[in-house]
Amino acid sequence: MSGRLDRLRKVCTALPEVTEEVTWETDITFRVNKKMFAITGPDAAGVTLKAAKSEQAALVASAAYIQVAAYVGRFGWVSVDLMSAPWDEVVELVRESYRLVAPKKLAALVD
């Protein structure tokens, strides 16, 4: 199992009421209230995260390791290359993705 997957799983599951599901046969999704906020594959080479649509262009312009996500990019999602991205930035992007999809009471628990 990928060390990146272990690290990503630890960050995601530390957030309130997160569940992990395998979707589309191979994708690992992290969810809150059944809503996805992080999607990765078994090798965790990258992660797809929800971003505010208004922030998406700035995120993509800020770093080569952040791209508009395939299929769901039009809704503000971004893909982050976990082999290149600094881990502290990954953690913040995961937490922001969670805040965007979690119920307000749960989102408020994440500082």
Biopython code that builds the backbone (N, CA, C, O; Angstrom):
import numpy as np
from Bio.PDB.StructureBuilder import StructureBuilder

atoms = [
    (1, "MET", "N", (0.844, -1.189, 0.000)),
    (1, "MET", "CA", (0.000, 0.000, 0.000)),
    (1, "MET", "C", (0.880, 1.240, 0.000)),
    (1, "MET", "O", (1.950, 1.268, 0.609)),
    (2, "SER", "N", (0.425, 2.218, -0.666)),
    (2, "SER", "CA", (1.180, 3.457, -0.823)),
    (2, "SER", "C", (1.293, 4.236, 0.479)),
    (2, "SER", "O", (0.314, 4.386, 1.211)),
    (3, "GLY", "N", (2.491, 4.730, 0.761)),
    (3, "GLY", "CA", (2.676, 5.614, 1.902)),
    (3, "GLY", "C", (1.866, 6.888, 1.736)),
    (3, "GLY", "O", (1.372, 7.449, 2.714)),
    (4, "ARG", "N", (1.728, 7.350, 0.480)),
    (4, "ARG", "CA", (0.915, 8.538, 0.216)),
    (4, "ARG", "C", (-0.541, 8.278, 0.564)),
    (4, "ARG", "O", (-1.215, 9.141, 1.126)),
    (5, "LEU", "N", (-1.026, 7.087, 0.228)),
    (5, "LEU", "CA", (-2.409, 6.741, 0.557)),
    (5, "LEU", "C", (-2.602, 6.720, 2.069)),
    (5, "LEU", "O", (-3.603, 7.224, 2.577)),
    (6, "ASP", "N", (-1.651, 6.141, 2.780)),
    (6, "ASP", "CA", (-1.733, 6.118, 4.247)),
    (6, "ASP", "C", (-1.779, 7.537, 4.814)),
    (6, "ASP", "O", (-2.568, 7.822, 5.714)),
    (7, "ARG", "N", (-0.938, 8.417, 4.291)),
    (7, "ARG", "CA", (-0.902, 9.811, 4.768)),
    (7, "ARG", "C", (-2.211, 10.522, 4.446)),
    (7, "ARG", "O", (-2.761, 11.229, 5.291)),
    (8, "LEU", "N", (-2.710, 10.335, 3.223)),
    (8, "LEU", "CA", (-3.960, 10.977, 2.824)),
    (8, "LEU", "C", (-5.118, 10.453, 3.668)),
    (8, "LEU", "O", (-5.956, 11.225, 4.134)),
    (9, "ARG", "N", (-5.159, 9.150, 3.858)),
    (9, "ARG", "CA", (-6.213, 8.539, 4.673)),
    (9, "ARG", "C", (-6.198, 9.108, 6.089)),
    (9, "ARG", "O", (-7.254, 9.393, 6.654)),
    (10, "LYS", "N", (-5.025, 9.273, 6.659)),
    (10, "LYS", "CA", (-4.906, 9.798, 8.020)),
    (10, "LYS", "C", (-5.464, 11.223, 8.106)),
    (10, "LYS", "O", (-6.175, 11.560, 9.053)),
    (11, "VAL", "N", (-5.139, 12.052, 7.117)),
    (11, "VAL", "CA", (-5.637, 13.437, 7.102)),
    (11, "VAL", "C", (-7.162, 13.452, 6.945)),
    (11, "VAL", "O", (-7.859, 14.157, 7.675)),
    (12, "CYS", "N", (-7.664, 12.682, 6.005)),
    (12, "CYS", "CA", (-9.107, 12.684, 5.726)),
    (12, "CYS", "C", (-9.922, 12.117, 6.889)),
    (12, "CYS", "O", (-10.923, 12.707, 7.295)),
    (13, "THR", "N", (-9.496, 10.991, 7.416)),
    (13, "THR", "CA", (-10.295, 10.344, 8.456)),
    (13, "THR", "C", (-10.180, 11.029, 9.818)),
    (13, "THR", "O", (-10.933, 10.708, 10.737)),
    (14, "ALA", "N", (-9.246, 11.968, 9.954)),
    (14, "ALA", "CA", (-9.165, 12.750, 11.189)),
    (14, "ALA", "C", (-10.269, 13.811, 11.250)),
    (14, "ALA", "O", (-10.541, 14.370, 12.312)),
    (15, "LEU", "N", (-10.893, 14.081, 10.117)),
    (15, "LEU", "CA", (-11.965, 15.072, 10.067)),
    (15, "LEU", "C", (-13.267, 14.449, 10.575)),
    (15, "LEU", "O", (-13.453, 13.237, 10.466)),
    (16, "PRO", "N", (-14.168, 15.264, 11.126)),
    (16, "PRO", "CA", (-15.392, 14.728, 11.736)),
    (16, "PRO", "C", (-16.291, 13.948, 10.771)),
    (16, "PRO", "O", (-16.608, 14.407, 9.674)),
    (17, "GLU", "N", (-16.686, 12.765, 11.215)),
    (17, "GLU", "CA", (-17.691, 11.919, 10.561)),
    (17, "GLU", "C", (-17.366, 11.540, 9.116)),
    (17, "GLU", "O", (-18.261, 11.455, 8.276)),
    (18, "VAL", "N", (-16.088, 11.313, 8.833)),
    (18, "VAL", "CA", (-15.663, 10.931, 7.485)),
    (18, "VAL", "C", (-15.754, 9.419, 7.320)),
    (18, "VAL", "O", (-15.408, 8.654, 8.220)),
    (19, "THR", "N", (-16.225, 9.011, 6.155)),
    (19, "THR", "CA", (-16.228, 7.595, 5.788)),
    (19, "THR", "C", (-15.381, 7.432, 4.529)),
    (19, "THR", "O", (-15.166, 8.382, 3.776)),
    (20, "GLU", "N", (-14.912, 6.223, 4.324)),
    (20, "GLU", "CA", (-14.121, 5.887, 3.140)),
    (20, "GLU", "C", (-14.874, 4.828, 2.359)),
    (20, "GLU", "O", (-15.354, 3.851, 2.932)),
    (21, "GLU", "N", (-14.980, 5.020, 1.040)),
    (21, "GLU", "CA", (-15.661, 4.053, 0.186)),
    (21, "GLU", "C", (-14.858, 3.851, -1.092)),
    (21, "GLU", "O", (-14.207, 4.773, -1.583)),
    (22, "VAL", "N", (-14.911, 2.638, -1.619)),
    (22, "VAL", "CA", (-14.351, 2.376, -2.946)),
    (22, "VAL", "C", (-15.481, 2.596, -3.942)),
    (22, "VAL", "O", (-16.561, 2.017, -3.820)),
    (23, "THR", "N", (-15.212, 3.444, -4.932)),
    (23, "THR", "CA", (-16.207, 3.818, -5.923)),
    (23, "THR", "C", (-15.623, 3.554, -7.303)),
    (23, "THR", "O", (-14.408, 3.618, -7.490)),
    (24, "TRP", "N", (-16.475, 3.260, -8.254)),
    (24, "TRP", "CA", (-16.039, 2.990, -9.627)),
    (24, "TRP", "C", (-14.975, 1.880, -9.663)),
    (24, "TRP", "O", (-14.058, 1.915, -10.484)),
    (25, "GLU", "N", (-15.109, 0.926, -8.788)),
    (25, "GLU", "CA", (-14.290, -0.286, -8.673)),
    (25, "GLU", "C", (-12.880, -0.077, -8.133)),
    (25, "GLU", "O", (-12.345, -0.980, -7.489)),
    (26, "THR", "N", (-12.257, 1.074, -8.368)),
    (26, "THR", "CA", (-10.874, 1.251, -7.913)),
    (26, "THR", "C", (-10.614, 2.560, -7.183)),
    (26, "THR", "O", (-9.628, 2.673, -6.454)),
    (27, "ASP", "N", (-11.478, 3.548, -7.365)),
    (27, "ASP", "CA", (-11.232, 4.852, -6.746)),
    (27, "ASP", "C", (-11.605, 4.830, -5.267)),
    (27, "ASP", "O", (-12.634, 4.279, -4.875)),
    (28, "ILE", "N", (-10.762, 5.431, -4.476)),
    (28, "ILE", "CA", (-10.994, 5.532, -3.043)),
    (28, "ILE", "C", (-11.545, 6.928, -2.796)),
    (28, "ILE", "O", (-10.900, 7.925, -3.122)),
    (29, "THR", "N", (-12.738, 6.998, -2.220)),
    (29, "THR", "CA", (-13.367, 8.287, -1.968)),
    (29, "THR", "C", (-13.537, 8.485, -0.469)),
    (29, "THR", "O", (-13.849, 7.556, 0.276)),
    (30, "PHE", "N", (-13.325, 9.713, -0.062)),
    (30, "PHE", "CA", (-13.552, 10.102, 1.325)),
    (30, "PHE", "C", (-14.766, 11.013, 1.313)),
    (30, "PHE", "O", (-14.870, 11.929, 0.498)),
    (31, "ARG", "N", (-15.698, 10.739, 2.248)),
    (31, "ARG", "CA", (-16.995, 11.405, 2.228)),
    (31, "ARG", "C", (-17.391, 11.894, 3.613)),
    (31, "ARG", "O", (-16.966, 11.364, 4.640)),
    (32, "VAL", "N", (-18.217, 12.921, 3.595)),
    (32, "VAL", "CA", (-18.864, 13.389, 4.806)),
    (32, "VAL", "C", (-20.341, 13.540, 4.450)),
    (32, "VAL", "O", (-20.692, 14.169, 3.452)),
    (33, "ASN", "N", (-21.187, 12.958, 5.273)),
    (33, "ASN", "CA", (-22.622, 13.013, 5.005)),
    (33, "ASN", "C", (-22.924, 12.480, 3.595)),
    (33, "ASN", "O", (-23.790, 13.008, 2.897)),
    (34, "LYS", "N", (-22.201, 11.429, 3.189)),
    (34, "LYS", "CA", (-22.313, 10.757, 1.896)),
    (34, "LYS", "C", (-21.848, 11.591, 0.707)),
    (34, "LYS", "O", (-21.971, 11.150, -0.436)),
    (35, "LYS", "N", (-21.313, 12.792, 0.956)),
    (35, "LYS", "CA", (-20.826, 13.644, -0.126)),
    (35, "LYS", "C", (-19.310, 13.534, -0.221)),
    (35, "LYS", "O", (-18.603, 13.655, 0.779)),
    (36, "MET", "N", (-18.821, 13.303, -1.434)),
    (36, "MET", "CA", (-17.381, 13.174, -1.641)),
    (36, "MET", "C", (-16.680, 14.511, -1.477)),
    (36, "MET", "O", (-17.180, 15.549, -1.910)),
    (37, "PHE", "N", (-15.501, 14.469, -0.838)),
    (37, "PHE", "CA", (-14.657, 15.658, -0.784)),
    (37, "PHE", "C", (-13.236, 15.347, -1.220)),
    (37, "PHE", "O", (-12.455, 16.270, -1.449)),
    (38, "ALA", "N", (-12.877, 14.068, -1.342)),
    (38, "ALA", "CA", (-11.548, 13.679, -1.814)),
    (38, "ALA", "C", (-11.654, 12.354, -2.559)),
    (38, "ALA", "O", (-12.325, 11.423, -2.113)),
    (39, "ILE", "N", (-10.973, 12.288, -3.712)),
    (39, "ILE", "CA", (-10.982, 11.084, -4.549)),
    (39, "ILE", "C", (-9.543, 10.779, -4.936)),
    (39, "ILE", "O", (-8.814, 11.659, -5.393)),
    (40, "THR", "N", (-9.142, 9.534, -4.750)),
    (40, "THR", "CA", (-7.792, 9.118, -5.138)),
    (40, "THR", "C", (-7.844, 7.696, -5.671)),
    (40, "THR", "O", (-8.879, 7.032, -5.607)),
    (41, "GLY", "N", (-6.733, 7.244, -6.189)),
    (41, "GLY", "CA", (-6.625, 5.869, -6.660)),
    (41, "GLY", "C", (-5.807, 5.055, -5.681)),
    (41, "GLY", "O", (-5.301, 5.604, -4.702)),
    (42, "PRO", "N", (-5.662, 3.762, -5.918)),
    (42, "PRO", "CA", (-4.936, 2.899, -4.996)),
    (42, "PRO", "C", (-3.475, 3.289, -4.803)),
    (42, "PRO", "O", (-2.893, 3.006, -3.756)),
    (43, "ASP", "N", (-2.876, 3.937, -5.805)),
    (43, "ASP", "CA", (-1.475, 4.344, -5.670)),
    (43, "ASP", "C", (-1.344, 5.747, -5.074)),
    (43, "ASP", "O", (-0.247, 6.164, -4.703)),
    (44, "ALA", "N", (-2.459, 6.472, -4.983)),
    (44, "ALA", "CA", (-2.500, 7.825, -4.419)),
    (44, "ALA", "C", (-1.441, 8.747, -5.051)),
    (44, "ALA", "O", (-0.799, 9.536, -4.359)),
    (45, "ALA", "N", (-1.277, 8.632, -6.363)),
    (45, "ALA", "CA", (-0.355, 9.539, -7.054)),
    (45, "ALA", "C", (-0.916, 10.953, -7.089)),
    (45, "ALA", "O", (-0.171, 11.929, -7.186)),
    (46, "GLY", "N", (-2.231, 11.050, -7.010)),
    (46, "GLY", "CA", (-2.898, 12.341, -6.997)),
    (46, "GLY", "C", (-4.197, 12.250, -6.236)),
    (46, "GLY", "O", (-4.669, 11.161, -5.909)),
    (47, "VAL", "N", (-4.770, 13.403, -5.955)),
    (47, "VAL", "CA", (-6.059, 13.468, -5.276)),
    (47, "VAL", "C", (-6.889, 14.558, -5.929)),
    (47, "VAL", "O", (-6.374, 15.621, -6.274)),
    (48, "THR", "N", (-8.165, 14.291, -6.096)),
    (48, "THR", "CA", (-9.092, 15.273, -6.633)),
    (48, "THR", "C", (-9.909, 15.821, -5.475)),
    (48, "THR", "O", (-10.463, 15.067, -4.675)),
    (49, "LEU", "N", (-9.974, 17.151, -5.397)),
    (49, "LEU", "CA", (-10.597, 17.825, -4.254)),
    (49, "LEU", "C", (-11.546, 18.917, -4.720)),
    (49, "LEU", "O", (-11.347, 19.531, -5.769)),
    (50, "LYS", "N", (-12.576, 19.146, -3.923)),
    (50, "LYS", "CA", (-13.502, 20.244, -4.176)),
    (50, "LYS", "C", (-12.809, 21.556, -3.833)),
    (50, "LYS", "O", (-12.133, 21.662, -2.809)),
    (51, "ALA", "N", (-12.979, 22.547, -4.689)),
    (51, "ALA", "CA", (-12.494, 23.898, -4.425)),
    (51, "ALA", "C", (-13.630, 24.847, -4.751)),
    (51, "ALA", "O", (-14.504, 24.524, -5.555)),
    (52, "ALA", "N", (-13.621, 25.999, -4.139)),
    (52, "ALA", "CA", (-14.611, 27.008, -4.494)),
    (52, "ALA", "C", (-14.396, 27.371, -5.954)),
    (52, "ALA", "O", (-13.263, 27.628, -6.361)),
    (53, "LYS", "N", (-15.445, 27.395, -6.740)),
    (53, "LYS", "CA", (-15.326, 27.717, -8.168)),
    (53, "LYS", "C", (-14.594, 29.035, -8.359)),
    (53, "LYS", "O", (-13.823, 29.192, -9.306)),
    (54, "SER", "N", (-14.836, 29.986, -7.456)),
    (54, "SER", "CA", (-14.188, 31.302, -7.550)),
    (54, "SER", "C", (-12.689, 31.247, -7.259)),
    (54, "SER", "O", (-11.960, 32.173, -7.615)),
    (55, "GLU", "N", (-12.222, 30.179, -6.620)),
    (55, "GLU", "CA", (-10.807, 30.035, -6.270)),
    (55, "GLU", "C", (-10.048, 29.101, -7.210)),
    (55, "GLU", "O", (-8.818, 29.054, -7.185)),
    (56, "GLN", "N", (-10.776, 28.363, -8.033)),
    (56, "GLN", "CA", (-10.158, 27.328, -8.859)),
    (56, "GLN", "C", (-9.047, 27.882, -9.754)),
    (56, "GLN", "O", (-7.948, 27.326, -9.773)),
    (57, "ALA", "N", (-9.306, 28.956, -10.488)),
    (57, "ALA", "CA", (-8.302, 29.505, -11.409)),
    (57, "ALA", "C", (-7.046, 29.947, -10.662)),
    (57, "ALA", "O", (-5.931, 29.726, -11.133)),
    (58, "ALA", "N", (-7.223, 30.564, -9.512)),
    (58, "ALA", "CA", (-6.069, 31.010, -8.716)),
    (58, "ALA", "C", (-5.256, 29.821, -8.221)),
    (58, "ALA", "O", (-4.026, 29.869, -8.221)),
    (59, "LEU", "N", (-5.928, 28.758, -7.802)),
    (59, "LEU", "CA", (-5.208, 27.560, -7.349)),
    (59, "LEU", "C", (-4.390, 26.956, -8.485)),
    (59, "LEU", "O", (-3.223, 26.611, -8.303)),
    (60, "VAL", "N", (-5.006, 26.830, -9.650)),
    (60, "VAL", "CA", (-4.330, 26.239, -10.805)),
    (60, "VAL", "C", (-3.138, 27.108, -11.223)),
    (60, "VAL", "O", (-2.082, 26.588, -11.584)),
    (61, "ALA", "N", (-3.311, 28.416, -11.172)),
    (61, "ALA", "CA", (-2.231, 29.329, -11.554)),
    (61, "ALA", "C", (-1.108, 29.355, -10.517)),
    (61, "ALA", "O", (0.019, 29.735, -10.834)),
    (62, "SER", "N", (-1.407, 28.957, -9.291)),
    (62, "SER", "CA", (-0.429, 29.071, -8.203)),
    (62, "SER", "C", (0.656, 27.997, -8.228)),
    (62, "SER", "O", (1.747, 28.211, -7.700)),
    (63, "ALA", "N", (0.369, 26.848, -8.834)),
    (63, "ALA", "CA", (1.342, 25.753, -8.778)),
    (63, "ALA", "C", (1.137, 24.776, -9.928)),
    (63, "ALA", "O", (0.005, 24.495, -10.321)),
    (64, "ALA", "N", (2.237, 24.262, -10.463)),
    (64, "ALA", "CA", (2.178, 23.300, -11.569)),
    (64, "ALA", "C", (1.569, 21.970, -11.142)),
    (64, "ALA", "O", (1.092, 21.211, -11.985)),
    (65, "TYR", "N", (1.580, 21.680, -9.847)),
    (65, "TYR", "CA", (1.045, 20.395, -9.373)),
    (65, "TYR", "C", (-0.462, 20.432, -9.114)),
    (65, "TYR", "O", (-1.025, 19.449, -8.632)),
    (66, "ILE", "N", (-1.126, 21.551, -9.427)),
    (66, "ILE", "CA", (-2.579, 21.656, -9.297)),
    (66, "ILE", "C", (-3.162, 21.905, -10.680)),
    (66, "ILE", "O", (-2.742, 22.825, -11.381)),
    (67, "GLN", "N", (-4.127, 21.085, -11.067)),
    (67, "GLN", "CA", (-4.775, 21.180, -12.378)),
    (67, "GLN", "C", (-6.291, 21.189, -12.199)),
    (67, "GLN", "O", (-6.806, 20.753, -11.170)),
    (68, "VAL", "N", (-6.995, 21.687, -13.205)),
    (68, "VAL", "CA", (-8.444, 21.543, -13.231)),
    (68, "VAL", "C", (-8.728, 20.050, -13.370)),
    (68, "VAL", "O", (-8.145, 19.381, -14.223)),
    (69, "ALA", "N", (-9.615, 19.532, -12.540)),
    (69, "ALA", "CA", (-9.908, 18.095, -12.548)),
    (69, "ALA", "C", (-10.688, 17.690, -13.798)),
    (69, "ALA", "O", (-11.539, 18.431, -14.290)),
    (70, "ALA", "N", (-10.378, 16.509, -14.290)),
    (70, "ALA", "CA", (-11.137, 15.952, -15.403)),
    (70, "ALA", "C", (-12.574, 15.683, -14.939)),
    (70, "ALA", "O", (-12.808, 15.362, -13.774)),
    (71, "TYR", "N", (-13.505, 15.814, -15.839)),
    (71, "TYR", "CA", (-14.924, 15.520, -15.630)),
    (71, "TYR", "C", (-15.632, 16.484, -14.682)),
    (71, "TYR", "O", (-16.708, 16.975, -15.022)),
    (72, "VAL", "N", (-15.075, 16.772, -13.511)),
    (72, "VAL", "CA", (-15.766, 17.592, -12.513)),
    (72, "VAL", "C", (-15.142, 18.975, -12.348)),
    (72, "VAL", "O", (-15.552, 19.740, -11.475)),
    (73, "GLY", "N", (-14.167, 19.296, -13.167)),
    (73, "GLY", "CA", (-13.507, 20.589, -13.082)),
    (73, "GLY", "C", (-14.461, 21.753, -13.271)),
    (73, "GLY", "O", (-14.273, 22.815, -12.677)),
    (74, "ARG", "N", (-15.476, 21.563, -14.088)),
    (74, "ARG", "CA", (-16.427, 22.660, -14.320)),
    (74, "ARG", "C", (-17.212, 23.023, -13.061)),
    (74, "ARG", "O", (-17.862, 24.067, -13.012)),
    (75, "PHE", "N", (-17.151, 22.162, -12.047)),
    (75, "PHE", "CA", (-17.818, 22.435, -10.774)),
    (75, "PHE", "C", (-16.846, 22.956, -9.714)),
    (75, "PHE", "O", (-17.215, 23.101, -8.549)),
    (76, "GLY", "N", (-15.611, 23.235, -10.117)),
    (76, "GLY", "CA", (-14.633, 23.805, -9.195)),
    (76, "GLY", "C", (-13.606, 22.814, -8.665)),
    (76, "GLY", "O", (-12.709, 23.214, -7.923)),
    (77, "TRP", "N", (-13.705, 21.556, -9.014)),
    (77, "TRP", "CA", (-12.786, 20.545, -8.492)),
    (77, "TRP", "C", (-11.403, 20.702, -9.113)),
    (77, "TRP", "O", (-11.269, 21.114, -10.265)),
    (78, "VAL", "N", (-10.382, 20.370, -8.338)),
    (78, "VAL", "CA", (-8.997, 20.399, -8.809)),
    (78, "VAL", "C", (-8.330, 19.060, -8.517)),
    (78, "VAL", "O", (-8.729, 18.342, -7.601)),
    (79, "SER", "N", (-7.319, 18.737, -9.300)),
    (79, "SER", "CA", (-6.501, 17.549, -9.061)),
    (79, "SER", "C", (-5.126, 18.005, -8.602)),
    (79, "SER", "O", (-4.536, 18.921, -9.175)),
    (80, "VAL", "N", (-4.629, 17.357, -7.568)),
    (80, "VAL", "CA", (-3.344, 17.714, -6.978)),
    (80, "VAL", "C", (-2.403, 16.519, -7.119)),
    (80, "VAL", "O", (-2.741, 15.406, -6.715)),
    (81, "ASP", "N", (-1.227, 16.753, -7.692)),
    (81, "ASP", "CA", (-0.207, 15.718, -7.849)),
    (81, "ASP", "C", (0.474, 15.513, -6.493)),
    (81, "ASP", "O", (1.248, 16.360, -6.045)),
    (82, "LEU", "N", (0.185, 14.399, -5.854)),
    (82, "LEU", "CA", (0.730, 14.137, -4.517)),
    (82, "LEU", "C", (2.211, 13.785, -4.537)),
    (82, "LEU", "O", (2.846, 13.722, -3.484)),
    (83, "MET", "N", (2.761, 13.559, -5.711)),
    (83, "MET", "CA", (4.182, 13.253, -5.797)),
    (83, "MET", "C", (5.011, 14.534, -5.845)),
    (83, "MET", "O", (6.227, 14.491, -5.658)),
    (84, "SER", "N", (4.358, 15.683, -6.096)),
    (84, "SER", "CA", (5.063, 16.958, -6.205)),
    (84, "SER", "C", (4.635, 17.997, -5.169)),
    (84, "SER", "O", (5.433, 18.847, -4.775)),
    (85, "ALA", "N", (3.398, 17.932, -4.734)),
    (85, "ALA", "CA", (2.848, 18.969, -3.852)),
    (85, "ALA", "C", (3.440, 18.903, -2.450)),
    (85, "ALA", "O", (3.656, 17.809, -1.927)),
    (86, "PRO", "N", (3.706, 20.046, -1.834)),
    (86, "PRO", "CA", (4.141, 20.055, -0.432)),
    (86, "PRO", "C", (2.991, 19.537, 0.448)),
    (86, "PRO", "O", (1.830, 19.902, 0.259)),
    (87, "TRP", "N", (3.338, 18.697, 1.392)),
    (87, "TRP", "CA", (2.298, 18.039, 2.174)),
    (87, "TRP", "C", (1.456, 19.015, 2.990)),
    (87, "TRP", "O", (0.257, 18.789, 3.152)),
    (88, "ASP", "N", (2.041, 20.090, 3.506)),
    (88, "ASP", "CA", (1.247, 21.042, 4.291)),
    (88, "ASP", "C", (0.175, 21.696, 3.425)),
    (88, "ASP", "O", (-0.912, 21.998, 3.918)),
    (89, "GLU", "N", (0.460, 21.918, 2.154)),
    (89, "GLU", "CA", (-0.548, 22.480, 1.252)),
    (89, "GLU", "C", (-1.635, 21.454, 0.948)),
    (89, "GLU", "O", (-2.813, 21.804, 0.871)),
    (90, "VAL", "N", (-1.252, 20.199, 0.776)),
    (90, "VAL", "CA", (-2.227, 19.132, 0.553)),
    (90, "VAL", "C", (-3.204, 19.075, 1.727)),
    (90, "VAL", "O", (-4.415, 18.982, 1.532)),
    (91, "VAL", "N", (-2.674, 19.129, 2.932)),
    (91, "VAL", "CA", (-3.521, 19.068, 4.130)),
    (91, "VAL", "C", (-4.527, 20.216, 4.119)),
    (91, "VAL", "O", (-5.708, 20.003, 4.392)),
    (92, "GLU", "N", (-4.078, 21.415, 3.811)),
    (92, "GLU", "CA", (-4.991, 22.565, 3.801)),
    (92, "GLU", "C", (-6.036, 22.439, 2.696)),
    (92, "GLU", "O", (-7.197, 22.788, 2.907)),
    (93, "LEU", "N", (-5.643, 21.947, 1.528)),
    (93, "LEU", "CA", (-6.601, 21.763, 0.436)),
    (93, "LEU", "C", (-7.640, 20.695, 0.783)),
    (93, "LEU", "O", (-8.815, 20.847, 0.448)),
    (94, "VAL", "N", (-7.224, 19.631, 1.444)),
    (94, "VAL", "CA", (-8.155, 18.582, 1.889)),
    (94, "VAL", "C", (-9.140, 19.170, 2.893)),
    (94, "VAL", "O", (-10.345, 18.939, 2.790)),
    (95, "ARG", "N", (-8.641, 19.916, 3.849)),
    (95, "ARG", "CA", (-9.503, 20.509, 4.873)),
    (95, "ARG", "C", (-10.499, 21.497, 4.264)),
    (95, "ARG", "O", (-11.656, 21.547, 4.682)),
    (96, "GLU", "N", (-10.059, 22.277, 3.286)),
    (96, "GLU", "CA", (-10.963, 23.224, 2.625)),
    (96, "GLU", "C", (-12.023, 22.477, 1.814)),
    (96, "GLU", "O", (-13.188, 22.874, 1.807)),
    (97, "SER", "N", (-11.632, 21.414, 1.142)),
    (97, "SER", "CA", (-12.582, 20.603, 0.393)),
    (97, "SER", "C", (-13.651, 20.055, 1.342)),
    (97, "SER", "O", (-14.843, 20.087, 1.037)),
    (98, "TYR", "N", (-13.212, 19.558, 2.480)),
    (98, "TYR", "CA", (-14.141, 19.052, 3.503)),
    (98, "TYR", "C", (-15.114, 20.158, 3.923)),
    (98, "TYR", "O", (-16.325, 19.943, 3.967)),
    (99, "ARG", "N", (-14.576, 21.339, 4.230)),
    (99, "ARG", "CA", (-15.421, 22.455, 4.684)),
    (99, "ARG", "C", (-16.499, 22.803, 3.647)),
    (99, "ARG", "O", (-17.616, 23.174, 4.008)),
    (100, "LEU", "N", (-16.161, 22.682, 2.372)),
    (100, "LEU", "CA", (-17.101, 23.044, 1.309)),
    (100, "LEU", "C", (-18.257, 22.060, 1.177)),
    (100, "LEU", "O", (-19.337, 22.449, 0.731)),
    (101, "VAL", "N", (-18.065, 20.807, 1.549)),
    (101, "VAL", "CA", (-19.137, 19.819, 1.369)),
    (101, "VAL", "C", (-19.788, 19.379, 2.672)),
    (101, "VAL", "O", (-20.889, 18.829, 2.648)),
    (102, "ALA", "N", (-19.149, 19.603, 3.789)),
    (102, "ALA", "CA", (-19.685, 19.155, 5.080)),
    (102, "ALA", "C", (-20.857, 20.033, 5.516)),
    (102, "ALA", "O", (-20.939, 21.202, 5.141)),
    (103, "PRO", "N", (-21.755, 19.463, 6.305)),
    (103, "PRO", "CA", (-22.786, 20.300, 6.920)),
    (103, "PRO", "C", (-22.117, 21.398, 7.753)),
    (103, "PRO", "O", (-21.023, 21.203, 8.284)),
    (104, "LYS", "N", (-22.772, 22.537, 7.862)),
    (104, "LYS", "CA", (-22.171, 23.702, 8.523)),
    (104, "LYS", "C", (-21.667, 23.401, 9.932)),
    (104, "LYS", "O", (-20.607, 23.891, 10.321)),
    (105, "LYS", "N", (-22.399, 22.615, 10.693)),
    (105, "LYS", "CA", (-21.983, 22.303, 12.065)),
    (105, "LYS", "C", (-20.665, 21.529, 12.081)),
    (105, "LYS", "O", (-19.808, 21.783, 12.927)),
    (106, "LEU", "N", (-20.503, 20.596, 11.160)),
    (106, "LEU", "CA", (-19.257, 19.827, 11.086)),
    (106, "LEU", "C", (-18.128, 20.686, 10.515)),
    (106, "LEU", "O", (-16.998, 20.630, 10.999)),
    (107, "ALA", "N", (-18.431, 21.472, 9.494)),
    (107, "ALA", "CA", (-17.410, 22.326, 8.883)),
    (107, "ALA", "C", (-16.850, 23.306, 9.912)),
    (107, "ALA", "O", (-15.664, 23.634, 9.883)),
    (108, "ALA", "N", (-17.697, 23.763, 10.808)),
    (108, "ALA", "CA", (-17.263, 24.727, 11.835)),
    (108, "ALA", "C", (-16.278, 24.103, 12.821)),
    (108, "ALA", "O", (-15.549, 24.824, 13.502)),
    (109, "LEU", "N", (-16.247, 22.780, 12.907)),
    (109, "LEU", "CA", (-15.334, 22.095, 13.829)),
    (109, "LEU", "C", (-13.910, 22.041, 13.291)),
    (109, "LEU", "O", (-12.976, 21.724, 14.027)),
    (110, "VAL", "N", (-13.743, 22.350, 12.010)),
    (110, "VAL", "CA", (-12.424, 22.301, 11.375)),
    (110, "VAL", "C", (-11.868, 23.714, 11.326)),
    (110, "VAL", "O", (-12.399, 24.575, 10.625)),
    (111, "ASP", "N", (-10.788, 23.948, 12.077)),
    (111, "ASP", "CA", (-10.237, 25.311, 12.112)),
    (111, "ASP", "C", (-9.318, 25.580, 10.945)),
    (111, "ASP", "O", (-8.774, 26.678, 10.828)),
]
sb = StructureBuilder()
sb.init_structure("model")
sb.init_model(0)
sb.init_chain("A")
sb.init_seg("    ")
for serial, (resi, resn, name, xyz) in enumerate(atoms, 1):
    if name == "N":
        sb.init_residue(resn, " ", resi, " ")
    sb.init_atom(name, np.array(xyz, "f"), 0.0, 1.0, " ", f" {name:<3s}", serial, name[0])
structure = sb.get_structure()
